Amino acid sequence: MKPKSLWSLTAVVLAAFTAVSCGSSDPEVTADGRTVLKVAIATPSWNAGFATLAVAEARKYFATEKVDVKVSTFASGTQVAQQVIAGQSDIGLMTAEPVGIGLEKGTKLVYFAGYYPKWISNIQVPAGSSVRSVRDLPGKRVGVTAVASSGTTFVRTAMKMEGLDAGTVKFIPIGSGAEQINAIKSGKVDALGLWDTQYQLVKNAGIDLTPIPIASTDGLFGGGFAVKADVVQKRRDVLTRFGRAMAKAMVFAQANPGAAVRDLWTLHPESKGPASAPEDTVLSDQVKVLKVRLDGQGVEPGKDRWGEMDEKAVTATVSYMQQAGLIKKTFPATEIFTNDLIPEINKFSFAEVRGAAKAAK
């Protein structure tokens, strides 16, 4: 059976949306006055690519901004979008595909802060693979975290843009962690449809990978934190406070990535990996993963502007989705993103956060 396309999965999202009451209840508030926010992220498991969420919790940035954040993980961005549309999560961290497709299907989501400034999915192959280009993929086995993942969608899209039938590829769900590494090392797959931090995790395991060039993704926007369109203004204050806490966490992580990874280990001990590995080695490897995510975030000294999205890049992404057949026609980029909250999100002392980070263990 062929894996469901992102279009059919988005139809499931739309069904979930229409099944939910249009009425909205008052936001939940903790006894000490913090607004509860349910945040959905797409990842098979906690890893250093999401360490900034742990930093925001561990360093009390969420608490300072009077938000109580509850994070849930899901296998794919489509599932994250479904959670937000159905009202099960307030905020979703997702790539661009489900947002663009959702708009065309009548379920409008809007990014209020960027998190993936660049397109994060690509295709890479392990040493010894006969795959050298997208045109070599028919008949091959492609490893993905899940059949509904953004990586799967990207491989299908890349093949379609080359005039190839993605149905000729066998998608192998290889999960993450040890399962993923074992699948690659054992030769279970010929190519991989993953994303940037996942590839770094694979490289950390000593596996040599070669990217397949796909020029059509150069300069594209990757995604970020999104909410239902009507929520941006209705909950402007709490979204700004959440964004400010995340901006502080980004600045902290950029200034002291080792401490950020340790915050992740404190909150999610399973993310540290096997106890048999030397801690210094594990820390060094996970810092490499975190640095992949920090690249381009706008928190380096001299920039001090986190979360801002480039309209030109978002427009290019909309055009790419149309060319790839993910959507039937283009639409203004401003339909799916807003930078209105960014100035307020960045109202804090970057220098103060950097100073605290450099003094942290």
C-alpha positions as CSV (number, residue, x, y, z in Angstrom):
1,M,0.0,0.0,0.0
2,K,1.4,3.4,-0.9
3,P,1.8,5.9,1.9
4,K,-0.8,8.6,2.0
5,S,0.1,11.8,0.4
6,L,0.2,15.0,2.4
7,W,-2.9,16.1,0.5
8,S,-5.0,13.2,1.9
9,L,-3.5,13.6,5.3
10,T,-4.5,17.3,5.2
11,A,-8.1,16.2,4.4
12,V,-8.0,14.3,7.7
13,V,-6.8,17.5,9.4
14,L,-9.7,19.4,7.8
15,A,-12.2,16.8,9.0
16,A,-10.8,17.1,12.5
17,F,-11.2,20.9,12.3
18,T,-14.8,20.8,11.2
19,A,-15.6,18.3,14.0
20,V,-14.5,20.8,16.7
21,S,-16.8,23.4,18.1
22,C,-16.3,26.9,16.8
23,G,-16.6,28.3,20.3
24,S,-13.5,28.9,22.4
25,S,-13.1,28.5,26.1
26,D,-11.2,30.9,28.3
27,P,-7.5,30.0,28.4
28,E,-6.3,27.9,31.4
29,V,-4.4,29.8,34.0
30,T,-2.2,28.3,36.8
31,A,-2.6,29.2,40.5
32,D,0.3,31.6,40.2
33,G,-1.1,33.4,37.2
34,R,0.7,31.7,34.3
35,T,-1.2,31.1,31.1
36,V,-1.1,27.5,30.0
37,L,0.0,27.0,26.4
38,K,0.0,23.5,24.7
39,V,2.7,23.3,22.1
40,A,3.0,20.5,19.5
41,I,6.3,19.8,17.9
42,A,7.2,17.3,15.1
43,T,10.0,15.0,16.2
44,P,10.3,11.2,16.8
45,S,12.0,12.0,20.1
46,W,13.6,14.8,22.1
47,N,17.0,15.7,20.7
48,A,19.4,18.7,20.8
49,G,17.7,20.3,17.9
50,F,14.9,21.2,20.3
51,A,17.2,22.2,23.3
52,T,16.0,25.8,23.2
53,L,12.6,24.7,24.4
54,A,14.3,23.0,27.4
55,V,16.3,26.2,28.0
56,A,13.2,28.3,28.1
57,E,11.8,26.0,30.8
58,A,14.9,25.3,32.8
59,R,16.2,29.0,32.8
60,K,12.7,30.2,33.9
61,Y,12.1,32.3,30.7
62,F,8.7,30.8,30.3
63,A,7.9,31.5,34.0
64,T,9.2,35.0,33.8
65,E,6.9,35.6,30.8
66,K,4.0,34.2,32.8
67,V,3.4,31.2,30.5
68,D,3.2,27.5,31.5
69,V,4.2,25.6,28.4
70,K,3.2,21.9,27.9
71,V,5.1,20.4,25.0
72,S,3.9,17.3,23.1
73,T,5.8,15.4,20.4
74,F,4.3,14.0,17.2
75,A,5.6,12.0,14.3
76,S,5.0,14.5,11.6
77,G,4.3,18.2,10.8
78,T,0.9,17.1,9.4
79,Q,-0.1,15.7,12.8
80,V,1.1,18.9,14.5
81,A,-1.1,20.9,12.1
82,Q,-4.0,18.6,12.9
83,Q,-3.5,19.2,16.6
84,V,-3.6,23.0,16.2
85,I,-6.5,23.0,13.8
86,A,-8.6,20.7,16.0
87,G,-7.9,22.9,19.1
88,Q,-5.9,20.2,20.9
89,S,-2.8,22.4,20.9
90,D,-2.5,26.1,21.0
91,I,0.8,26.4,19.0
92,G,2.4,24.1,16.5
93,L,6.0,24.1,15.4
94,M,5.9,22.9,11.8
95,T,7.4,23.1,8.4
96,A,5.7,25.0,5.5
97,E,3.9,22.2,3.6
98,P,1.0,21.6,5.9
99,V,0.4,25.3,6.4
100,G,0.3,26.0,2.6
101,I,-1.9,23.0,1.9
102,G,-4.1,23.8,4.8
103,L,-4.8,27.3,3.5
104,E,-5.9,25.9,0.1
105,K,-8.1,23.4,1.9
106,G,-9.8,26.1,4.0
107,T,-7.9,25.6,7.3
108,K,-5.8,28.8,7.8
109,L,-2.7,28.7,10.0
110,V,-0.4,31.6,10.4
111,Y,3.3,31.7,11.5
112,F,3.9,34.4,14.2
113,A,7.6,33.5,14.7
114,G,10.1,31.7,12.5
115,Y,12.1,28.7,13.8
116,Y,13.3,27.1,10.6
117,P,14.8,30.1,8.7
118,K,15.9,27.8,5.9
119,W,14.3,24.8,4.2
120,I,15.4,21.8,6.4
121,S,14.5,18.7,4.3
122,N,16.8,17.2,1.7
123,I,17.9,13.8,0.4
124,Q,21.2,12.2,1.4
125,V,22.7,8.8,0.7
126,P,25.1,6.7,2.8
127,A,28.5,5.6,1.4
128,G,28.2,2.8,-1.2
129,S,24.7,3.8,-2.3
130,S,24.1,3.6,-6.1
131,V,21.9,6.7,-5.8
132,R,23.6,9.8,-7.2
133,S,20.6,12.0,-8.2
134,V,16.9,12.1,-7.8
135,R,16.6,10.3,-11.1
136,D,18.2,7.3,-9.5
137,L,15.5,6.9,-6.9
138,P,12.9,4.7,-8.7
139,G,13.0,1.2,-7.3
140,K,15.1,2.2,-4.3
141,R,14.4,2.0,-0.6
142,V,14.3,5.4,1.1
143,G,14.5,5.7,4.9
144,V,12.2,8.2,6.6
145,T,11.3,8.8,10.2
146,A,7.6,8.0,9.4
147,V,5.6,7.6,6.2
148,A,3.7,10.8,7.0
149,S,6.8,12.8,7.8
150,S,7.9,16.0,6.0
151,G,10.9,14.0,4.7
152,T,8.6,11.6,2.9
153,T,6.7,14.5,1.4
154,F,9.9,16.1,0.2
155,V,11.2,13.0,-1.5
156,R,7.9,12.5,-3.3
157,T,7.9,16.2,-4.3
158,A,11.5,16.1,-5.6
159,M,10.6,13.1,-7.7
160,K,7.5,14.6,-9.1
161,M,9.4,17.8,-10.1
162,E,11.7,15.5,-12.1
163,G,8.8,13.8,-13.8
164,L,9.2,10.6,-11.8
165,D,6.6,8.4,-10.2
166,A,7.1,8.4,-6.4
167,G,5.1,5.2,-6.2
168,T,8.2,3.4,-7.5
169,V,10.0,4.1,-4.3
170,K,9.7,2.0,-1.1
171,F,9.5,4.3,1.9
172,I,11.0,2.5,5.0
173,P,10.0,4.0,8.4
174,I,13.2,3.9,10.4
175,G,12.2,6.1,13.3
176,S,15.1,7.8,15.2
177,G,17.9,7.0,17.6
178,A,19.4,3.5,17.6
179,E,16.7,2.1,15.3
180,Q,17.5,4.7,12.7
181,I,21.3,4.2,12.9
182,N,20.9,0.4,12.8
183,A,18.7,0.6,9.7
184,I,21.3,2.7,7.9
185,K,24.3,0.7,9.0
186,S,22.7,-2.6,8.1
187,G,22.0,-1.5,4.5
188,K,18.3,-1.5,4.9
189,V,17.9,1.7,2.9
190,D,19.5,3.1,-0.2
191,A,18.8,6.8,0.5
192,L,17.4,9.0,3.3
193,G,14.6,11.5,3.4
194,L,15.3,13.4,6.6
195,W,16.0,16.9,7.8
196,D,19.0,18.9,8.9
197,T,19.3,18.0,12.6
198,Q,18.5,14.3,11.9
199,Y,21.3,14.1,9.4
200,Q,23.7,15.6,12.0
201,L,22.6,12.9,14.5
202,V,23.4,10.2,11.8
203,K,26.8,11.8,11.1
204,N,27.5,11.8,14.9
205,A,27.1,8.0,14.7
206,G,30.0,7.8,12.3
207,I,28.0,7.4,9.1
208,D,29.3,9.2,6.1
209,L,26.5,10.9,4.1
210,T,26.4,12.6,0.7
211,P,23.7,15.2,-0.1
212,I,21.9,15.0,-3.4
213,P,21.8,18.6,-4.8
214,I,18.2,20.0,-5.2
215,A,18.6,23.6,-6.3
216,S,14.9,24.4,-6.2
217,T,15.0,24.6,-2.4
218,D,17.7,27.3,-2.2
219,G,16.5,30.4,-0.5
220,L,13.2,28.9,0.8
221,F,11.6,29.5,4.2
222,G,11.4,26.4,6.4
223,G,8.7,27.1,9.0
224,G,8.1,28.0,12.6
225,F,5.5,28.5,15.3
226,A,2.0,28.7,13.9
227,V,-1.5,29.2,15.3
228,K,-5.0,29.4,13.8
229,A,-5.3,32.7,11.9
230,D,-7.9,34.2,14.2
231,V,-5.7,33.5,17.3
232,V,-2.9,35.9,16.4
233,Q,-4.8,39.0,17.4
234,K,-7.1,37.3,20.0
235,R,-4.1,36.1,22.0
236,R,-1.5,38.5,20.9
237,D,-0.2,39.2,24.4
238,V,0.4,35.6,25.4
239,L,1.9,34.7,22.0
240,T,4.3,37.6,22.3
241,R,5.3,36.5,25.8
242,F,5.9,32.9,24.5
243,G,7.9,34.2,21.6
244,R,10.0,36.4,23.9
245,A,10.8,33.4,26.2
246,M,11.9,31.5,23.1
247,A,14.0,34.4,21.8
248,K,15.8,34.5,25.2
249,A,16.4,30.8,25.0
250,M,17.9,31.1,21.5
251,V,20.2,33.8,22.7
252,F,21.3,31.7,25.7
253,A,21.9,28.6,23.5
254,Q,23.9,30.6,21.0
255,A,26.1,32.0,23.8
256,N,26.5,28.7,25.6
257,P,25.3,25.7,23.6
258,G,26.9,23.2,26.1
259,A,24.7,24.5,28.9
260,A,21.7,24.4,26.7
261,V,22.3,20.8,25.9
262,R,22.6,20.1,29.6
263,D,19.3,21.8,30.2
264,L,17.8,19.4,27.7
265,W,19.3,16.4,29.6
266,T,17.9,17.7,32.9
267,L,14.4,17.9,31.6
268,H,14.5,14.9,29.2
269,P,17.2,12.5,30.5
270,E,16.5,10.0,27.7
271,S,17.9,12.5,25.2
272,K,21.4,12.0,26.6
273,G,21.6,8.6,25.1
274,P,23.5,5.5,26.3
275,A,25.4,5.9,29.6
276,S,28.2,3.9,28.1
277,A,29.4,6.8,25.9
278,P,31.8,9.3,27.4
279,E,29.9,12.4,28.5
280,D,32.3,14.8,26.8
281,T,31.8,13.0,23.5
282,V,28.1,13.0,23.8
283,L,28.0,16.7,24.7
284,S,30.2,17.6,21.8
285,D,28.1,15.6,19.4
286,Q,24.8,17.1,20.6
287,V,26.2,20.6,20.5
288,K,26.8,20.0,16.8
289,V,23.1,19.2,16.4
290,L,22.1,22.3,18.3
291,K,24.3,24.5,16.2
292,V,22.6,23.2,13.1
293,R,19.3,24.6,14.4
294,L,20.9,27.9,15.7
295,D,22.3,28.7,12.2
296,G,20.5,31.7,10.8
297,Q,18.3,32.4,13.8
298,G,19.4,36.1,14.0
299,V,20.7,35.9,17.6
300,E,24.4,36.4,16.9
301,P,25.9,39.5,18.5
302,G,25.1,42.5,16.2
303,K,21.8,41.1,14.9
304,D,19.6,40.8,18.0
305,R,16.4,40.0,16.1
306,W,14.9,36.6,16.5
307,G,11.9,35.1,14.8
308,E,11.6,37.5,11.9
309,M,10.5,35.9,8.6
310,D,11.7,37.1,5.2
311,E,8.7,37.7,2.9
312,K,10.8,37.0,-0.1
313,A,11.7,33.6,1.3
314,V,8.1,32.8,2.2
315,T,6.9,33.9,-1.2
316,A,9.5,31.6,-2.8
317,T,8.3,28.7,-0.7
318,V,4.7,29.3,-1.8
319,S,5.9,29.3,-5.4
320,Y,7.8,26.1,-4.8
321,M,4.8,24.3,-3.4
322,Q,2.8,25.3,-6.4
323,Q,5.4,24.2,-8.8
324,A,5.7,20.9,-6.9
325,G,2.0,20.3,-7.1
326,L,1.4,20.5,-3.4
327,I,-1.0,23.4,-3.9
328,K,-3.0,24.3,-7.1
329,K,-2.2,28.0,-7.1
330,T,-0.1,30.5,-5.3
331,F,-1.3,33.1,-2.8
332,P,0.3,36.1,-1.1
333,A,2.9,35.0,1.4
334,T,1.3,37.3,4.0
335,E,-1.6,34.8,4.1
336,I,0.5,32.4,6.2
337,F,2.9,34.6,8.2
338,T,3.1,37.8,10.1
339,N,6.0,39.7,11.6
340,D,3.7,41.9,13.7
341,L,4.7,40.4,17.0
342,I,8.5,40.4,16.3
343,P,9.3,43.9,17.6
344,E,7.7,43.1,21.0
345,I,9.1,39.6,21.1
346,N,12.6,41.1,20.9
347,K,12.1,43.7,23.7
348,F,14.6,42.4,26.2
349,S,18.3,42.8,27.0
350,F,20.2,40.4,24.7
351,A,23.4,41.4,26.5
352,E,22.0,40.4,29.8
353,V,20.9,37.0,28.6
354,R,24.3,36.4,26.9
355,G,26.1,37.3,30.2
356,A,24.0,34.9,32.2
357,A,24.6,32.2,29.6
358,K,28.4,32.6,29.6
359,A,28.4,32.3,33.4
360,A,26.2,29.1,33.3
361,K,27.5,25.6,33.7
